[in-house]
Amino acid sequence: MEKKIIYTGIDPTGYVQDSNVLHFPLISLEMRCLQTSEIKEIFSKIFSYTHILFTSKYAVQAFFFFMKELNIPKEHLDPVFLLAIGRTTLKALENEGVYVGYVGSDETEEGVIRLLETFDLEDSKILLPQAAMAKPKLIHYLVEKGIGYEVVILYDLLKEAPYSKINLKDFDEIIFTSPVAVDAFFEVYEDLPTTMEVHCLGLMTRCRLKSYLDETLKIDKKISV
């Protein structure tokens, strides 16, 4: 029998295939204001960065949205080494028609750090386009190693109220794509069925989920990253 899956992210395209997937979005994406001085400043010197690290397809979408809005040619990225974390991030960059220097398969913070450790980053300056969600281990690593970096917040992930409440027992698996999706889920549901398989994208998402399970003294579910 085909596994029945709940996907809580914005867009399940390209992530799950050949499965009976219910798109149950619990998050939405909101771009930051174009007139923000920080964003304008970052993009005005985009060619000065040695690396740009994209950790999600949403970061790619937001980054090129602002590139287009500010009339910055993609050719300005030619001297910059682009790094993609994960297959969906790579696909988003390929859709923009830019060359990706390296792809990391591990989408956790630890995986990103392991990827960076394979490069000589002396005198480097890395740009991290992202949402307003801290990546403390990654930032700590960059500071500890004395690697130059800048973070630019381009978008926010917001909780989205579900269009209706579904019976979780009708499904075999649920996929949480961010800590925000986890928060939104537990505003509607008290717990997860003990038989449900749980998949979290990223360590921060898994930690957020486990905090809810610990607080309610529920047994650990089968949680994978």
Secondary structure, DSSP 8 states (H G I E B T S, - for coil): ---EEEE-SS--TTT--SSEEEE---EEEEE--TT-HHHHHHHHTGGG-SEEEE-SHHHHHHHHHHHHHTT--GGGGTTSEEEEESHHHHHHHHHTT---SEEES--SHHHHHHHHTTS--TT-EEEEEEES---HHHHHHHHHTT-EEEEEEEEEEEE---SS---GGG-SEEEE-SHHHHHHHHTT-S---TT-EEEESSHHHHHHHHHHHHHTT----EEE-
